[in-house]
Amino acid sequence: MSHLRDQAAPPPAGFGLPSDHGGKDLGIFLPMANGGWILSSTAPKLDGSYEYNRQVALLAERTGFDFIMSMAKWRGYGGVTQHWRSALDSQMLMAALASITSRVRIIPTVHTLLQNPAVTAKMVATLDQISRGRAGLNVVTGSYKGEFEQMHAWRNDVGHDERYDLADEWIDIIQRLWREESVSFAGRYYTMDDCQSDPKPAAKPFLVCAGTSAKGMRFTADRMDAMFAGGRDDAELADISRRVKAMAREAGRYIRTYTMLTLVIGQSDAAAEAEADHYRAGFDEEACFGMMRAYGFLDAEIGRENSFVQNARSGFMSARIIGSAQTVATRMIEMMDRCMLDGMMLIFPDYLKSMPVFAAEIMPRIRAFFPEVQNAA
């Protein structure tokens, strides 16, 4: 394996993350909606409550994770589990968790179709103060038509590629409001007249997005600091990672690439597989159909089922690694190295049970294999 950074790329911006210096960023995707990330009646009963997420955030802080992130969700998928019917507000949750942590980076999610850029600029500036410079923002351009239609917020006049044009205006306004005393803007989607927004963030917020279409990758490479990528296998994931990094390099920027994984960790590979089989036995097929209705049976970006839908047919809503701590560590290292990833965002069936195991038995192996080097850039 070779894990040298592309020397032709500009150095990454400093965000207090291991990837600033050649290490790998390890984050937690918070279980802020009931059911977590497994469509199953036999999976651990995650309730999506603030209390559970508070415990997860504090555990992430204590055990050495680098960031915590939450999604934004307004409608569940039904089924016997009523999956994701109960979901916390992403922005308020992350502000609360910022106030009780001191080290992990805090990343809420905002959908560009739902929230005005001036409102978002002030929200993130407030989060910057609460977190003392650890604020981030996950930008979602909108792909959940049924979820948005229930509140009459879907825009049929804005197609897939146009949503990235809208998002480009949206983030441009936000970044200007973070820097400038007053912003006037006349675009296709937004107009600002002498718009003011204070206070300004003291530290540059960490911007992330997940867009794997050509238009989405271009937007992410030009505007974001990191991209969440998914693929049906290592080859596809590596191709996406290389392409978006090349786009960023051409623009004189460095883009981090992450992927999302569910980890089922057992005392042995056989024990982990038995646990995963137990979850599969309770697969909530009706909730899966509800999810596919929300996302679309075919992903308009790529013309086929996306990896999210494909994975969900197994009960797991993301790619996964199932095995002993040694097996999981080896596979994670292989994926990050082979696919030129800067880190991973992790999901667990039972966070409070599995995170300490990961921190004690897997994280040290990853840190040792990908050490931070001050002149890594």
C-alpha positions as CSV (number, residue, x, y, z in Angstrom):
1,M,0.0,0.0,0.0
2,S,1.0,3.6,-0.6
3,H,-0.5,6.5,1.2
4,L,1.5,9.5,0.0
5,R,-0.5,12.6,-0.7
6,D,-0.6,13.9,-4.3
7,Q,2.3,16.3,-4.3
8,A,0.9,18.2,-7.3
9,A,-2.1,19.2,-5.2
10,P,-2.1,22.4,-3.2
11,P,-1.9,21.9,0.6
12,P,-5.2,21.5,2.4
13,A,-6.6,24.4,4.4
14,G,-6.0,23.9,8.2
15,F,-9.1,22.9,10.1
16,G,-7.5,21.2,13.1
17,L,-8.1,17.8,11.5
18,P,-5.7,14.9,11.0
19,S,-6.0,15.3,7.3
20,D,-4.4,18.7,7.6
21,H,-1.1,16.8,7.9
22,G,-1.7,13.5,6.1
23,G,-3.7,11.7,8.7
24,K,-7.2,10.4,8.3
25,D,-10.4,12.1,9.7
26,L,-12.7,9.8,11.6
27,G,-16.2,11.1,12.3
28,I,-19.6,9.9,13.6
29,F,-22.9,10.2,11.8
30,L,-25.2,10.9,14.7
31,P,-28.3,8.7,15.2
32,M,-30.7,11.6,15.4
33,A,-33.7,9.8,14.0
34,N,-35.3,6.6,15.3
35,G,-34.0,3.4,13.9
36,G,-30.5,4.6,13.1
37,W,-29.2,3.3,9.8
38,I,-30.6,-0.2,9.7
39,L,-34.0,-0.9,8.3
40,S,-34.8,-3.7,10.7
41,S,-37.2,-4.7,13.6
42,T,-34.4,-6.7,15.1
43,A,-31.7,-4.0,15.2
44,P,-30.9,-2.2,18.4
45,K,-33.8,0.2,19.3
46,L,-32.2,3.6,18.7
47,D,-34.8,6.2,19.6
48,G,-33.1,9.3,18.0
49,S,-33.5,11.2,21.2
50,Y,-31.3,14.2,22.4
51,E,-30.2,12.2,25.4
52,Y,-28.8,9.4,23.3
53,N,-27.1,11.8,20.9
54,R,-25.7,13.7,23.9
55,Q,-24.1,10.5,25.2
56,V,-22.7,9.7,21.7
57,A,-21.3,13.2,21.3
58,L,-19.5,13.1,24.6
59,L,-18.2,9.6,23.9
60,A,-16.9,10.8,20.5
61,E,-15.1,13.6,22.3
62,R,-13.5,11.4,24.9
63,T,-12.4,8.6,22.6
64,G,-10.6,10.7,19.9
65,F,-13.1,11.0,17.0
66,D,-12.6,14.2,14.9
67,F,-16.1,15.3,13.9
68,I,-19.7,14.7,14.5
69,M,-22.4,15.3,11.9
70,S,-26.2,15.1,11.7
71,M,-28.6,14.9,8.8
72,A,-31.7,16.9,8.3
73,K,-34.9,14.9,8.0
74,W,-38.7,15.8,8.0
75,R,-40.5,12.6,7.0
76,G,-39.9,9.0,7.8
77,Y,-40.3,5.8,5.7
78,G,-43.1,4.0,7.4
79,G,-43.0,0.2,7.8
80,V,-43.4,-1.8,11.0
81,T,-40.5,0.2,12.5
82,Q,-41.8,3.7,11.4
83,H,-38.2,4.3,10.4
84,W,-37.1,7.9,10.9
85,R,-40.6,9.1,11.8
86,S,-39.0,10.9,14.8
87,A,-36.1,13.1,13.9
88,L,-34.5,16.0,15.7
89,D,-33.7,19.3,14.1
90,S,-30.1,19.2,12.8
91,Q,-29.1,22.8,13.6
92,M,-30.5,23.0,17.1
93,L,-29.1,19.6,18.0
94,M,-25.6,20.5,16.8
95,A,-25.7,23.9,18.7
96,A,-26.6,22.0,21.8
97,L,-23.8,19.5,21.3
98,A,-21.3,22.2,20.5
99,S,-22.0,23.7,24.0
100,I,-21.0,20.4,25.8
101,T,-18.0,19.5,23.7
102,S,-14.6,21.2,23.2
103,R,-12.7,19.4,20.6
104,V,-14.8,17.6,17.9
105,R,-15.8,19.6,14.8
106,I,-19.6,20.2,14.7
107,I,-21.3,19.7,11.3
108,P,-25.1,20.3,11.0
109,T,-27.0,19.9,7.7
110,V,-28.9,22.5,5.7
111,H,-31.0,22.0,2.5
112,T,-30.5,24.9,0.1
113,L,-34.1,24.7,-1.1
114,L,-35.5,25.2,2.4
115,Q,-33.3,27.9,4.0
116,N,-32.4,31.4,2.9
117,P,-28.7,31.9,2.7
118,A,-28.7,35.0,4.9
119,V,-30.5,32.9,7.6
120,T,-27.9,30.2,7.2
121,A,-25.0,32.6,7.4
122,K,-26.1,33.9,10.8
123,M,-26.9,30.4,12.0
124,V,-23.3,29.1,11.2
125,A,-21.8,32.3,12.7
126,T,-23.7,31.6,15.9
127,L,-22.5,28.0,15.9
128,D,-19.0,29.3,15.4
129,Q,-19.2,31.2,18.7
130,I,-20.9,28.4,20.6
131,S,-18.3,25.9,19.4
132,R,-15.3,28.3,19.7
133,G,-14.3,27.9,16.0
134,R,-15.4,24.3,15.4
135,A,-18.4,25.0,13.1
136,G,-19.1,23.2,9.9
137,L,-21.9,22.9,7.4
138,N,-23.2,20.0,5.3
139,V,-24.8,21.4,2.2
140,V,-27.6,19.4,0.6
141,T,-29.0,20.6,-2.7
142,G,-32.3,18.7,-2.4
143,S,-33.3,15.3,-3.7
144,Y,-36.2,14.3,-1.5
145,K,-39.2,15.4,-3.5
146,G,-41.9,13.7,-1.4
147,E,-40.4,15.0,1.8
148,F,-40.4,18.6,0.5
149,E,-43.8,18.4,-1.2
150,Q,-45.6,17.8,2.1
151,M,-44.7,21.4,3.0
152,H,-45.0,22.7,-0.5
153,A,-41.3,23.4,-0.7
154,W,-40.3,21.4,-3.7
155,R,-39.4,23.5,-6.8
156,N,-40.4,21.8,-10.1
157,D,-38.9,24.7,-11.9
158,V,-35.4,23.8,-10.7
159,G,-34.0,20.6,-12.2
160,H,-31.1,18.5,-11.0
161,D,-28.3,20.5,-12.5
162,E,-30.0,23.8,-11.8
163,R,-30.1,22.9,-8.1
164,Y,-26.3,23.2,-8.1
165,D,-26.5,26.6,-9.9
166,L,-28.9,27.6,-7.1
167,A,-26.5,26.2,-4.5
168,D,-23.6,28.1,-6.0
169,E,-25.4,31.4,-5.6
170,W,-26.5,30.3,-2.1
171,I,-23.0,29.5,-0.8
172,D,-21.5,32.5,-2.6
173,I,-23.9,34.8,-0.7
174,I,-23.1,33.0,2.6
175,Q,-19.4,33.3,2.2
176,R,-19.6,36.9,1.3
177,L,-21.8,37.6,4.3
178,W,-19.1,36.0,6.5
179,R,-16.5,38.4,5.1
180,E,-18.1,41.6,4.0
181,E,-19.9,44.4,5.8
182,S,-22.8,44.5,3.3
183,V,-23.8,42.3,0.4
184,S,-25.9,43.3,-2.6
185,F,-26.5,40.4,-5.0
186,A,-28.7,40.0,-8.1
187,G,-28.8,36.4,-9.3
188,R,-31.1,34.1,-11.0
189,Y,-32.3,32.6,-7.7
190,Y,-31.5,35.1,-5.0
191,T,-31.5,38.8,-4.5
192,M,-29.8,40.7,-1.6
193,D,-30.1,44.4,-1.1
194,D,-27.5,45.9,1.3
195,C,-27.8,42.7,3.3
196,Q,-25.9,42.7,6.6
197,S,-24.9,39.8,8.8
198,D,-23.0,40.1,12.0
199,P,-21.2,38.6,13.8
200,K,-18.7,37.0,11.4
201,P,-17.3,33.6,12.1
202,A,-14.0,33.8,13.8
203,A,-12.8,30.7,12.1
204,K,-13.5,29.5,8.6
205,P,-16.4,27.0,8.7
206,F,-15.7,23.5,7.3
207,L,-18.0,23.0,4.3
208,V,-19.0,19.5,3.1
209,C,-21.3,18.1,0.4
210,A,-22.2,14.8,-1.2
211,G,-22.7,15.2,-5.0
212,T,-21.4,12.5,-7.3
213,S,-22.9,13.7,-10.6
214,A,-20.6,15.7,-12.9
215,K,-22.3,18.9,-11.9
216,G,-22.3,18.0,-8.2
217,M,-18.6,17.1,-8.3
218,R,-17.8,20.4,-10.0
219,F,-19.7,22.4,-7.3
220,T,-18.1,20.5,-4.5
221,A,-14.6,20.8,-6.0
222,D,-15.0,24.6,-6.4
223,R,-16.8,25.5,-3.2
224,M,-16.5,22.8,-0.5
225,D,-13.7,21.6,1.8
226,A,-14.8,17.9,1.7
227,M,-17.0,15.6,-0.3
228,F,-18.8,12.5,0.8
229,A,-18.5,9.8,-1.9
230,G,-20.1,6.4,-2.3
231,G,-19.6,3.6,-4.8
232,R,-20.7,0.1,-5.5
233,D,-17.2,-1.1,-5.0
234,D,-13.7,0.2,-4.4
235,A,-13.0,0.8,-8.0
236,E,-16.0,3.1,-8.4
237,L,-15.3,4.9,-5.1
238,A,-11.6,5.4,-6.1
239,D,-12.7,6.8,-9.5
240,I,-15.0,9.3,-7.9
241,S,-12.3,10.3,-5.3
242,R,-9.6,10.8,-8.0
243,R,-11.9,12.8,-10.3
244,V,-13.1,15.3,-7.7
245,K,-9.5,15.7,-6.4
246,A,-8.3,16.4,-9.9
247,M,-11.1,19.0,-10.4
248,A,-10.1,20.7,-7.2
249,R,-6.5,20.7,-8.2
250,E,-7.3,22.3,-11.5
251,A,-9.1,25.1,-9.5
252,G,-6.0,25.5,-7.2
253,R,-7.8,23.9,-4.3
254,Y,-7.5,20.8,-2.1
255,I,-10.7,18.7,-1.5
256,R,-10.9,16.0,1.1
257,T,-12.9,12.9,0.2
258,Y,-14.8,10.8,2.8
259,T,-17.1,7.8,2.6
260,M,-19.8,6.6,5.0
261,L,-19.6,3.1,6.5
262,T,-21.6,1.0,9.0
263,L,-19.4,-1.2,11.2
264,V,-20.6,-4.4,12.8
265,I,-17.8,-5.4,15.1
266,G,-17.7,-8.8,16.8
267,Q,-15.4,-11.0,18.9
268,S,-14.7,-12.9,15.6
269,D,-15.7,-12.6,12.0
270,A,-18.3,-15.4,12.5
271,A,-19.8,-13.6,15.6
272,A,-20.1,-10.3,13.6
273,E,-21.7,-12.1,10.7
274,A,-24.2,-13.8,13.0
275,E,-25.1,-10.4,14.4
276,A,-25.5,-8.9,11.0
277,D,-27.7,-11.9,10.0
278,H,-29.9,-11.2,13.0
279,Y,-30.5,-7.7,11.8
280,R,-31.2,-8.9,8.2
281,A,-33.8,-11.3,9.6
282,G,-35.9,-8.4,10.8
283,F,-35.6,-6.5,7.5
284,D,-38.4,-3.9,7.2
285,E,-39.3,-4.3,3.6
286,E,-42.1,-1.7,3.7
287,A,-39.8,0.9,5.1
288,C,-37.3,0.1,2.4
289,F,-40.0,0.7,-0.2
290,G,-40.9,4.0,1.6
291,M,-37.2,5.0,1.3
292,M,-37.1,4.1,-2.4
293,R,-40.2,6.2,-3.0
294,A,-38.5,9.2,-1.3
295,Y,-35.2,8.9,-3.1
296,G,-36.5,7.4,-6.4
297,F,-36.0,3.8,-7.6
298,L,-33.4,5.3,-10.1
299,D,-31.1,8.1,-9.2
300,A,-31.5,10.9,-11.7
301,E,-27.9,11.8,-11.2
302,I,-26.4,8.5,-12.4
303,G,-29.3,6.8,-14.2
304,R,-29.5,3.7,-12.0
305,E,-30.0,2.8,-8.4
306,N,-27.5,4.7,-6.2
307,S,-25.4,3.0,-3.7
308,F,-27.6,4.2,-0.9
309,V,-30.7,2.4,-2.3
310,Q,-28.7,-0.6,-3.3
311,N,-27.3,-1.1,0.2
312,A,-30.7,-0.6,1.8
313,R,-32.0,-3.7,0.1
314,S,-29.9,-5.7,2.6
315,G,-31.4,-3.7,5.6
316,F,-28.2,-1.6,6.0
317,M,-28.5,1.9,4.6
318,S,-24.9,2.3,3.9
319,A,-21.8,0.3,2.8
320,R,-20.6,-1.8,5.7
321,I,-17.8,-3.8,7.1
322,I,-18.6,-6.8,9.2
323,G,-16.0,-8.7,11.2
324,S,-13.6,-8.8,14.1
325,A,-11.7,-5.6,15.1
326,Q,-8.7,-6.8,13.2
327,T,-10.8,-7.5,10.0
328,V,-12.5,-4.1,10.3
329,A,-9.3,-2.2,10.8
330,T,-7.5,-4.0,7.9
331,R,-10.4,-3.3,5.5
332,M,-10.8,0.3,6.5
333,I,-7.1,0.9,6.0
334,E,-7.3,-0.8,2.6
335,M,-10.3,1.3,1.5
336,M,-8.8,4.6,2.6
337,D,-5.5,3.8,0.9
338,R,-6.8,2.3,-2.3
339,C,-9.5,5.0,-2.8
340,M,-7.4,8.1,-1.8
341,L,-9.8,8.9,1.0
342,D,-9.1,11.5,3.6
343,G,-11.3,9.9,6.2
344,M,-14.6,8.1,7.0
345,M,-17.9,8.9,8.7
346,L,-19.0,6.0,10.8
347,I,-22.3,4.4,11.8
348,F,-22.8,1.7,14.4
349,P,-25.8,-0.5,15.2
350,D,-25.4,0.4,18.9
351,Y,-23.1,3.4,19.2
352,L,-22.6,3.4,22.9
353,K,-21.6,-0.3,22.8
354,S,-19.4,-0.2,19.7
355,M,-17.6,3.2,19.8
356,P,-15.4,2.2,22.8
357,V,-14.4,-1.0,21.0
358,F,-13.5,1.0,17.9
359,A,-11.5,3.5,19.9
360,A,-9.6,0.9,21.7
361,E,-8.9,-1.7,19.1
362,I,-9.3,-0.1,15.6
363,M,-8.6,3.6,15.8
364,P,-5.0,3.1,17.0
365,R,-4.2,0.9,14.0
366,I,-5.5,3.5,11.6
367,R,-3.7,6.4,13.3
368,A,-0.4,4.4,13.2
369,F,-0.8,3.5,9.5
370,F,-1.7,7.0,8.5
371,P,0.4,9.2,10.9
372,E,0.2,13.0,10.8
373,V,3.3,14.5,9.4
374,Q,3.7,18.3,9.7
375,N,5.2,18.7,6.3
376,A,2.8,16.2,4.7
377,A,1.5,18.8,2.3
